[in-house]
Amino acid sequence: MKKLLNTLYVTSEDAYLSLDGENVIITIDCDEKHRIPLHTLESIISFSYKGASPALMGKCVNQNIQLSFYSPYGKYWASVNGSTNGNVLLRREQYRIADNEEKSLDLAKVFICGKLYNSRYLLLKFARDYELRIDTDALRDKARMLKDNMTEVRTATSKEQIRGIEGSAAADYFEVFDSLILQNKNDFKFYFRNRRPPVDNVNALLSLSYTLLANDCAAALAGVGLDPYVGFLHVDRPGRRSLALDLMEELRSVYADRFVLTLINNRIVSGEDFDEQESGAVLLTEDGRKRFLMEWQKKKKESLRHPFLEEKVFWGLVPHVQAMLLARYLRGDLDNYPPFFWK
């Protein structure tokens, strides 16, 4: 159980939420664990299989407290919303900003600056931690280029210009990505980023991690009442969750890329965990995929200090916190959207 910015996160899969007077009660195995006054909450997010009592759901509706339900693995199920603080007003504001070139450009800059900052941080961290094992000059050179890219993004006048800067920066970042692979070099050699389908082991891991991260971001956005399909940088396309792709940009390197590097460098995966298809596509075997998903769930339970909230959270809650902050910015509760800057 974690309470952040008036949002209660219930992370135990065995927790049952009920109502007692003006309090939400969290019970596990018939034992009351927590009692929180409802007037201190703006929203409740539950990752439990057991759900909540109808009385609590009704109380949340009457007091305009959003109650969202997820599976323990982060799949979004449903939300209960109040009559005046529901999804409609928030989504209407989201659509207005998405249609406003100037305002959507400002948000696009924030998402990509977050991505570039975190990519740069990851390169510099490896340069510090493994100075005797890798070409630190090459990493620091790319880090300087990413810093220059951030300045270019801040002064960009169109989203097309931002996409061009981001594409160039991504190419520079992945140019040195292979040097971050410290083990299993025979099985895990990275040449360049490829997808649809991935044609080597490293890209197979990256593609799956990006898919899972996009799913987590989409679920987080839906849980706070935003439309995952209407973004500010990524253009509308049928079936594409553009806002989820926007939100995940700042998390790609420090969440997904770092996770993949951990799997490789800690020898959690090996070349035997992959199959090459007749089409040339490389995919994880069934056993490899199970191990990957198990480690992904472990990653979600690791804690860090959130750079904006300055509180400890689980990595699995980071997309939910960022979605909450984005919703608060769109509602006018925050002057600016604070991207996730890893420290």
C-alpha positions in Angstrom: 0.0 0.0 0.0 1.4 3.4 -1.0 -0.2 6.9 -0.9 1.2 9.5 -3.3 -0.2 12.9 -4.0 -3.6 11.9 -2.6 -3.6 8.7 -4.7 -3.8 5.4 -2.8 -2.0 2.5 -4.6 -2.9 -1.0 -3.3 -0.3 -3.3 -4.7 -1.1 -6.6 -2.8 -3.0 -9.0 -5.0 -4.9 -10.4 -1.9 -6.2 -7.1 -0.6 -9.9 -6.4 -0.4 -11.2 -2.8 -0.1 -14.3 -2.0 1.9 -16.0 0.9 3.5 -16.3 1.8 7.2 -18.0 5.1 7.8 -15.8 7.7 6.1 -12.8 5.3 5.8 -11.5 2.9 3.2 -10.5 -0.4 4.9 -7.8 -2.6 3.3 -8.1 -6.2 4.5 -5.8 -9.1 3.7 -6.8 -12.6 4.8 -9.6 -11.2 7.0 -7.1 -9.0 8.8 -7.5 -5.2 8.7 -4.1 -3.8 7.5 -4.9 -0.2 6.8 -7.6 2.4 7.4 -7.4 5.6 5.4 -9.9 8.6 5.6 -11.6 9.0 2.3 -11.5 12.8 2.5 -7.7 12.7 2.1 -7.9 10.8 -1.2 -8.5 11.9 -4.8 -8.1 8.5 -6.4 -7.5 4.8 -5.5 -5.7 2.4 -7.8 -5.9 -1.3 -6.9 -3.8 -4.2 -8.3 -5.8 -6.8 -6.4 -7.8 -9.8 -7.7 -10.3 -9.4 -4.8 -11.7 -6.0 -5.7 -13.8 -3.7 -3.6 -17.2 -3.6 -1.9 -20.2 -2.0 -3.7 -20.6 0.3 -0.7 -17.1 1.7 -1.2 -17.6 2.0 -4.9 -20.8 4.0 -4.3 -19.1 6.2 -1.8 -16.3 6.9 -4.2 -18.9 8.0 -6.8 -20.6 10.3 -4.4 -17.3 11.9 -3.2 -15.8 12.1 -6.8 -12.9 9.7 -5.9 -11.8 7.7 -9.0 -11.4 4.0 -8.2 -9.5 2.0 -10.8 -8.9 -1.7 -11.0 -5.9 -3.6 -12.5 -4.7 -7.1 -12.5 -1.6 -7.8 -10.4 0.3 -7.8 -13.7 -0.9 -4.3 -14.6 -3.7 -5.1 -17.1 -6.4 -2.4 -16.9 -9.9 -3.6 -16.1 -12.3 -0.8 -15.2 -12.8 2.4 -13.3 -15.5 3.9 -11.1 -15.8 7.7 -11.5 -17.7 10.5 -9.8 -20.2 12.6 -11.6 -18.1 15.8 -11.8 -14.5 14.5 -11.8 -15.0 11.8 -14.4 -13.2 11.1 -17.7 -15.3 13.3 -20.0 -14.0 16.7 -18.8 -10.4 15.5 -18.6 -10.6 13.9 -22.1 -12.2 16.9 -23.6 -9.2 19.0 -22.4 -6.9 16.3 -23.7 -8.5 16.5 -27.2 -8.4 20.3 -27.2 -4.7 20.4 -26.4 -4.0 17.6 -28.9 -5.7 19.8 -31.6 -3.7 22.9 -30.5 -0.4 22.9 -32.3 1.3 25.2 -29.8 0.2 23.5 -26.7 0.8 20.0 -28.0 4.3 21.1 -29.2 5.2 22.1 -25.7 4.2 18.7 -24.4 6.1 16.9 -27.2 9.2 18.8 -26.2 8.9 17.7 -22.6 8.5 14.0 -23.5 11.5 14.0 -25.9 13.7 16.1 -23.5 12.9 13.4 -20.9 14.0 10.7 -23.3 17.2 12.4 -24.3 18.1 13.2 -20.7 17.6 9.6 -19.5 19.5 8.2 -22.5 22.4 10.5 -21.8 22.3 9.5 -18.1 22.4 5.8 -18.9 25.5 6.3 -21.1 27.3 8.4 -18.5 26.4 5.9 -15.8 28.0 3.0 -17.8 31.0 5.3 -18.5 31.5 5.8 -14.8 30.8 2.3 -13.6 32.8 0.4 -16.2 35.6 2.8 -17.1 38.2 0.0 -17.5 36.0 -2.2 -19.6 34.4 0.0 -22.3 35.3 3.0 -24.5 34.3 5.7 -22.2 35.3 8.5 -24.6 32.8 7.2 -27.2 30.0 7.1 -24.6 30.8 10.6 -23.3 31.0 11.9 -26.9 27.5 10.6 -27.6 26.3 12.0 -24.2 27.5 15.5 -25.3 25.6 15.1 -28.5 22.4 14.1 -26.7 22.8 17.2 -24.5 23.1 19.4 -27.6 20.0 17.6 -29.0 18.1 18.6 -25.9 18.9 22.3 -26.6 17.7 21.8 -30.2 14.4 20.3 -29.0 13.7 23.1 -26.6 14.0 25.7 -29.5 12.2 23.6 -32.1 9.2 25.2 -33.8 7.4 22.1 -35.1 6.7 18.5 -34.2 8.3 17.4 -37.5 11.5 19.1 -36.4 11.3 17.4 -33.0 10.8 14.0 -34.7 13.9 14.6 -36.8 16.0 15.5 -33.8 14.8 12.5 -31.9 15.5 10.2 -34.8 19.0 11.4 -35.2 19.6 11.2 -31.4 18.3 7.7 -31.3 20.7 6.6 -34.0 23.6 8.1 -32.1 22.5 6.4 -28.9 22.1 3.0 -30.5 25.5 3.4 -32.2 27.2 2.8 -28.9 24.6 0.5 -27.4 26.7 -2.6 -28.2 29.4 -1.3 -25.8 26.9 -1.5 -23.0 26.7 -5.3 -23.5 29.4 -6.7 -21.2 28.7 -10.4 -21.2 27.6 -13.1 -23.7 29.0 -11.1 -26.6 28.8 -14.1 -29.0 25.1 -14.5 -28.4 24.3 -10.8 -28.0 25.9 -8.6 -30.6 24.0 -5.4 -31.4 24.6 -3.7 -34.8 21.6 -1.4 -35.2 18.0 -1.1 -34.1 15.6 -3.3 -36.1 12.0 -4.4 -35.6 8.9 -5.8 -37.3 10.3 -8.3 -37.0 13.5 -8.2 -34.9 16.3 -10.1 -36.6 18.7 -10.7 -33.7 18.6 -11.6 -30.1 19.1 -8.1 -28.6 16.4 -6.5 -30.8 14.1 -9.3 -29.9 14.5 -8.4 -26.2 14.2 -4.7 -26.9 11.0 -5.1 -28.9 9.3 -7.2 -26.3 10.3 -4.8 -23.5 9.0 -1.8 -25.5 5.7 -3.7 -26.1 5.3 -4.4 -22.4 6.2 -0.8 -21.4 3.7 0.5 -23.9 1.0 -1.7 -22.5 1.8 -0.5 -18.9 1.7 3.1 -20.1 -1.6 2.6 -21.9 -3.2 0.9 -18.8 -1.9 3.7 -16.6 -3.4 6.4 -18.8 -6.7 4.6 -19.0 -6.7 4.4 -15.2 -6.5 8.1 -14.7 -9.2 8.8 -17.3 -7.0 9.8 -20.3 -7.5 8.4 -23.8 -4.3 6.3 -24.7 -5.0 6.7 -28.4 -4.8 10.5 -28.7 -1.3 11.8 -28.3 0.6 15.0 -28.5 3.7 14.0 -30.4 2.7 10.7 -32.1 0.0 11.4 -34.7 -3.4 9.7 -34.6 -3.5 6.3 -36.4 -6.2 3.7 -36.1 -5.2 1.1 -33.5 -2.1 3.0 -32.3 -2.0 4.1 -28.7 -0.3 7.4 -29.5 -0.4 8.9 -25.9 1.0 5.7 -24.5 3.9 6.0 -27.0 4.4 9.6 -25.9 4.5 8.7 -22.3 6.9 5.8 -22.7 9.5 7.9 -24.5 11.0 9.2 -21.3 11.1 5.7 -19.8 12.6 3.7 -22.8 16.3 3.9 -21.8 16.1 3.8 -18.0 13.2 1.2 -17.8 13.2 -1.0 -20.9 16.8 -0.7 -22.2 18.4 -1.0 -18.8 16.2 -4.0 -18.1 17.4 -5.7 -21.3 21.0 -5.0 -20.5 20.5 -6.5 -17.0 19.1 -9.7 -18.5 22.2 -10.0 -20.8 24.9 -8.8 -18.5 23.7 -10.9 -15.5 23.4 -14.0 -17.9 19.7 -14.4 -17.1 19.1 -15.1 -20.8 21.4 -17.0 -23.3 21.4 -17.8 -27.0 19.5 -20.9 -26.3 16.4 -18.8 -25.4 15.9 -17.7 -29.0 14.6 -19.2 -32.2 15.2 -18.0 -35.7 12.1 -18.3 -37.9 12.1 -19.1 -41.6 11.3 -15.5 -42.3 14.4 -14.4 -40.5 12.6 -13.1 -37.4 14.2 -13.9 -34.1 11.8 -14.7 -31.2 12.1 -15.9 -27.6 11.4 -19.5 -27.0 8.5 -20.4 -24.7 10.9 -20.9 -21.8 12.8 -17.8 -22.6 9.6 -15.7 -22.7 8.5 -17.1 -19.4 11.8 -16.2 -17.8 11.6 -12.7 -19.4 8.1 -12.0 -18.1 9.1 -13.3 -14.6 12.0 -10.9 -14.5 9.9 -8.1 -15.8 7.5 -8.6 -12.9 10.5 -8.7 -10.5 11.7 -5.4 -12.0 8.3 -3.8 -11.2 8.7 -4.6 -7.5 12.1 -2.9 -7.3 12.0 0.5 -5.6 13.5 3.9 -6.4 13.1 7.5 -5.3 10.9 9.3 -7.7 12.7 12.4 -8.8 9.7 14.7 -8.7 7.8 13.3 -5.8 10.9 12.6 -3.8 9.3 9.5 -2.4 10.1 5.8 -2.8 7.9 4.0 -5.3 8.1 0.7 -7.1 9.3 0.8 -10.7 6.0 -0.7 -11.8 4.2 2.3 -10.4 6.3 4.8 -12.4 4.0 4.8 -15.5 1.0 5.3 -13.2 2.7 8.2 -11.4 3.6 9.9 -14.7 0.1 9.4 -16.0 -1.3 10.9 -12.8 1.0 13.9 -13.1 0.0 14.3 -16.8 -3.7 14.2 -15.9 -3.1 16.8 -13.2 -1.3 19.1 -15.6 -4.1 18.8 -18.1 -6.7 19.6 -15.4 -4.7 22.7 -14.5 -3.6 21.4 -11.1 0.1 21.6 -12.1 1.7 24.5 -14.0 3.9 22.1 -16.0 4.1 18.4 -16.6 7.2 17.0 -14.8 8.9 14.3 -16.9 10.7 11.4 -15.3 14.3 12.5 -15.0 16.3 9.5 -13.6 18.8 10.3 -10.9 
